[in-house]
């Protein structure tokens, strides 16, 4: 592949996934050093050309890995008989700290996503199967300027743009309260110090000439083997290329009617628990340990569940 054709790199690094996890920055620094001479720019300019989205924490059987997406050529001149994967990137405007976790962030995220989707010439919003985001947490102090509310508002922005949640039900008070509102395709990890939200959109387009496809679904909980199998069957690919999911320890404290201790264990974070469980269930069901599981899922799927997207070679 040519460096100038690389759109984005998604990967799992083997840190703890917490605030003191340096492995994501280390991986991105290594890639900046790799790409800079090939792109003819300084290392600190590489992320203006290539989107890096790394998730820390490879608990259990997860293989540290990267999936590199490359865009070559131009869209087809005429519609193809089959839709194939198309990837596009974009970003919101810069946010003020007071806007995070509120309607301003939701509406701006929806606007930015709508602009990206319009450029893909899709048949319908249902052709969007994954929206990977780095949520903004701009410098400054404000009540909601944190990871929880940035993830939540980013997901609701996707839900608004794609018609998953009606605008009339969205408000500042609905964020992290009305759990009936969620997106089935959003996946956001918020980044302190990031002024704007970065978006990666994965969709199925009749104007794409590649050999990759994507399908998605919503898992009802960490043990939803049937849901995983359903997405795999819907994809129908001969080879899996990427597995992307959101996990969370059910905040109600139960899993299928039984009490769980992921939220009350003082030794192990609930984020590490839920990543390990879902990653293991995914690996066992799909027969592949190259799975990308990002944890905490406010408005990403129903409570205790989360979105799952599979990319495969047709």
Buried (B, 14 or more C-beta within 10 A) or exposed (E): EEBEEBBBBBBBBBBBBEEEBEBBBEBBBEBBEEBBEEBEBEBEEBBEBBBBBBBBBBBBEBEBBBBBBBBEEEEEEEEEEEBBBBBBBBBBEEBBBBBBBBBBBBBBBBBBBBBBBEEBBBEEBEBBBBBBBBBBBBEEEBEBBBBBBBBBBBBBBBBBBBEBBEEEEBEBEBBBEBBEBBBBBBBBBBBEEBBBBBBBBBBBBBBBEBBBBBBBBBBBBBBBEEBBEBBBEEBEBEEBBBBBBBBBBBBEBEBEEEEBEBBEEEEEBBBBBBBBBBBBBBBEBBEBBBBBBBBBBBBBBBBBBBBBBBBBEB
